Amino acid sequence: MMFSFMPKLAVKFCFSSLAFAFTTQADAGEALPLVDDGPYISIEGDKLQAQWFCQSKLRSSHVGLEQLPHQFHYCDRSTAAVVESLAVPGDAVSYRGDFKVAALSDFHGQYDLVIKLLTNNKIIDGNGDWAFGNGHFVITGDVFDRGDKVTELLWFLYHLENQAERAGGKVHLLLGNHEVMVLNGDLRYLHPKYVETAKLFDTPFEQLFAQDTVLGSWLRSKSVLVKVNDMLFAHGGFHPELAKAARSLEDINRVFKQNLVKSELPQPRQGWGKELHGGKGPIWYRGYFKGEDNGASSEEIDLLLKHFAIKHLVVGHTSQKQVETRYQGRVIAIDSSIKKGRYGEILLIDGKQKWRGTLAGEKIAL
């Protein structure tokens, strides 16, 4: 499978009627996986290439860039409309304004549950389209791994991001440790469906998200943190040393992304770049959930809030039963165990009011 992606061209992907299967079929007494997965899209010269599997059989389509926009129909039940536009630079790390905010974390391939949660809490409508107006929707990472509908989630968020922009809103997809793991070939939590996809392509799974692929290029543009009004979001959190060393949000994001994929670096990670990708870095840190003896103290939380000029740290990564607070509300935990595929909640903010949005769409004051 060959990819050659033109970096100054972005491909926007629009979905309708998404459905993918992972089933089994007996063959000589053995259960073999049948894969519906994709599409994986690249640009080869002056052509757009889409490849996908239907019942483990490879399908592909080539379209000249001059023919865009174009709709791909695949697996008898799904369509994708691709339009051309100039590449958009990475997101800023700070936003302020009079808009609602919603935040969610740790999807881990649970597409159906995420869609139900977003629909019932009016982030999207019944057709899966953006319904949050000029609101900002933050995802603090971990779309990848564990579940079997990662591809569906990635393309859904890709499309939703474009819709939000057109409506005056914003989708902020932040990098989590599982995005970084997959991009670096650490596949220990990969669902068997994607192990089979890689085998069918005869390609290491991480190469399906290489720099010269549409999704791979898109993921590399994402930030590891974002500040929205008086809240700072990241996957794991911020070690107090970042405040003590007076590190800026811009520097944290820049250095983290400069050291994102080890195989693409001229030399191994070193110094602060290596530290940011370690246990004290923003995708791995769990110090808000260990108690003051082993984690951050109340004074250190205050130091972080003062340094970054915020009132709340909002993080995922460490699973809870619901959206919860720590440190008298200064830390908000939004990993509500969606990865288990049974329940999940979303953080909803309107001005100074904050709620837990339940799976049924109820709003419970936080």
N, C-alpha and C positions, 0 to 999 in steps of 0.2 A: 504494500500500500504506500504510494508515494504522495507526499504533500509538498507543495511549494507556495507559500502564502505571501501575498504582496502586502507589506506592513502599512502602507498608506491607504489601504482600502478596508473598510469595515463592512461586515454583512449583518444586516438586521433580520432577525428570524421571527416570524409571526405564526402562531399555532391555532389550529382549531381541531376539535375532536381527537385529542391525544389519547392513545391507548397502546400499551405494550404488554407483552405476555412473557412469562417464563414458565414453561410447562415441561412435561416429561413424556417420553415415548419409549415403549419397550422395543429393544433391539437385541435379539439373541439372549433374552432373559435379563438384560441390563437396562436400567433407566438412564436415558441420555437426555441432557437438557436441549430444549429447542428454544432458540433465542429470537425475540423480536427486540431490536435495539438500534438506536441511532436517531437521527442521522448524524454522521460525522462529516463535516464540510470543510473543504479546503479550496484554495484558488491556485490553479495550475496555469501559469501564463495568462492568457486572456479568457480562460474558462473557469467556471465554477463547477466544482465536483462535489456531489453528495453521495455518500455510501451508507448503507444500512443493511440490517439482516431481518428477514421475515422467515420465521420458522427455520432459523439457522442457514438460510440460503442468502447469499450476497446479492444485493441489488444496488444499482448505481445509476446516476444520471449526470450528464454533462450539459451545461448551458453556457453559451457565450455571454460575457459580461455585458455586451451590447443588448442582450435580450432581457435584462433585468428591468423591472421586477418579474419574478417567475414563481409559479406555484409547483411544488413537488407533491406528488401523491404517492404514498407508500403504505405497504402492509394492508391495503384494501380499506382502511378506515381512518387514515390520518392524512392531513395536508399541511404543507408548510409554505408560506409565502416569503420569498427572500427579496429584499430591496437593497439597492446600493446607496452608500453615502460616504462622505469623507470620514476618516478615522477620528474618533473623539479622544482627547487626552484623558488621563486618569482623573478621578474625582479630586476635588479639594478636600481638605481635612477639617474644615470648619464651616458651619452654616448657622445663620441666625435669621429668624423671621417669625411672623405670626401665622403659624400653621400647626395642624395636628401632627402627632408623631406616633408611630407604631413600631414595635420591635419584637423580633422573634429570633430563635437560635436553634442550632443543632437539628437540622432536618433529617440528615442521615438516610436519604433515599425514600422517605415516607411521603411520597407525592400526594396520595389520596387524602391522608390526614391533614396535610398542610393546606390543600385546596379547600377542604371542609372548614378548617379553622379560619382561613382568610375570607371565605364567603360569608360565614355566619357573623363575622365581625366587620363586614362591609368594607374590607380593603379591596376586594374584587367583587364583581357581580356574578350572576348565575352562569354567565358564559365564560368566566375566567378572565374577564377584562378589568383593567384598572378602574376603581370606583372611589378612590381616596382623594380626588381633587388635587389641591396643591399640597397635600400632606407628604411627609417624609416617612418612608418605610425602611427600617434598618434590619438587616440580617447579619448577626454576628458570627457568621461562619459555620462550617461543618455541614455542607450540602452533601459531600461525598461519604462513601463507605457505609457498611452495614446493611442498608436496604437495597432493594432491587429496582428502584425508579429514580436513580440519580440523573440519568440523561434527561428524563422528562422534566425534572426540577430545574436543571441548568437552562434548558431552552425556554421553559416557562418564565424564569427570572430574567432571561435575556430579552424576551418579548415584553414583559411587564415593565422593565426598565425603560424601554423605548416609549411605551404608552404613557408612563408617568411623566417623562420629559415633555411630551406633547401637551399634557394636561397642566403643566406648571408645577408638578410634584417631583418627587425624587425617590428612587430606590437605591439604597446603599448596601451592596453586597460586600461584606468584609471577609478577609481571608481568615480561616480557622486552621487549626493544626492538621485537620484531615485534608484540606485542599493542598497544603504545603507538603504533606506526606505523599500524596498521590503524584503531584508534580515532580517529586524527587524519587519516585519509584519505590516508596515504602507502601506495599500493598497488603499488609497483614490483615486489614479489616475489610478487604474487598469482598463484595457479595459474589457467590459462585457464578451468577449470570455474567458478570463482567470479566471473571477469569475465562469463561467460555468465549466471550466476545474477543478477547485478546488472542485466544487460540485460533479462532476462526479467521481473524485478520492476519495471523502469524506475525504479530507485532506486540512488543511490550506495551502493556496497557497505558503507561504514562506517555508513550509516544502518540497516542490518540489525542493528547492534549499538549502537543509540542508547540513551539513558538509559531510554526507555520501552519497551524490549524486555527479555525475561527474561534472555537471555545478556548483553546489554549492561549491565544493572543488576548482574548477578552479577560480571562482569569488573571493574566499577568498585569492587566491594567488596574486591578482592584487594590484598594487600600487595606491596611491592617487595623485602622482606627478611624473614627470620625467623631467630631464634636458637633452636637446639634443643640443650639441654645445653651442651657446650663447642664447638659448631660454629655458625658464622654463614653463612647461605646468601643469595646474591643471584645475579642473572643474569650481570652482568659482573664486578662486584667493588666494592671500596671504595678510593677514592683516599686516600693517606696524609693529605691535607689535612683529611679528615673527623676524623681522630684529633687532628691538631695544633690544630684549631679546637674540639675537645672536643664535637663534635656527637653527640647521643644517637640511638639507634636509633629511638626514638619520634618525634623531630623529623624525622629523615631520611624516615621513612615518611609522616608527616603532610604535610610540605611537598611531597613528590613527588606524593602523591595529590591534594592541593589544586590542583596544576598539571597534572593528567593530560591533559585534552582541551582544546586551545587554543580551540576554537569555543565552549566552554561557560564560558569565563572572562570576567569583566567587563572585563578589560584584558589586554594581552599579558603573557606570562611575563616576570618581571623578577627581578633580584637572585638570591638563593640558589635560588629555585624554578626559574629559568632555568638556573642552573648544574647543578642536579641532573638536568636533562633533557639536558645536554650531554655531551661526550666524557669528562668526568671523573666523570660520574654513575653510579649503580649498574647501569643497564641497558646502558651503552656502554663502560665502562672495560675496557681490555685490558692494563693495566700489569703484570700478573703474568706475562706471556708475552713480554715484550720484552727481558728481560735488564736488569741493573742500570744500564746506561748510559742506556737510554731508558725504563725502567719503574721499578717499585718496588724499592728496595734491601732487603737483608736486615734492616737496622735499621728501615726503615719498616714492614716486615711485622710485626716485633716490636712496634712502636709501636701498630699496629692491634690486634694480639692483646691487648696490655695494656689499651688503652683500652676495648675491647668485652668484656673479661674472657672470652676464648675461647682455644682451642688450635688451631683450624683455620678457615680461610676456604674455603668450598665454592662453586664458581662454574661456570657454563656459558659460552655465548657464543662462546668460542674453540675451534674444533674440534680434537679429538685423535683418534688411532686407537683409543683405549681410555680407561678411567678412569685418570688419571695424577696424580702429585704434583709439586709444585714447592717450592722453598725448604725442603728437607729434611722434606717432609711437612706443612709448615704450611699450604700451599695445596693443595687437591684440585680437580682439573679433571674435570668430569663430562659435558662435551659430547663424546660418543663417536661423533660423525658419524652419528647416526640419520637425519639429513636426507637422506643418500644412499640410504636404503632398503635397505641390504644387511646392516648389522651394527650392534650397539649393546650397551652395557654399563650396568649399574646399580651404584651404590655401596651397599653393605650394611654396617651398623654394629650391633654388639651389644656394649655396654659399651665396652671399650677395643679390641676386635677390629674390624678393617675389612677388607672384601673387595671385589674386583671380581666382580660377578655377570655371567657371560657370557650370550650369547644362548641357549646350550644349557642354562643353569642351573648351570654349574660355578661354584664359589667359589674364587677365587684371592686369596691374601693380598696386601693392598695394601702 
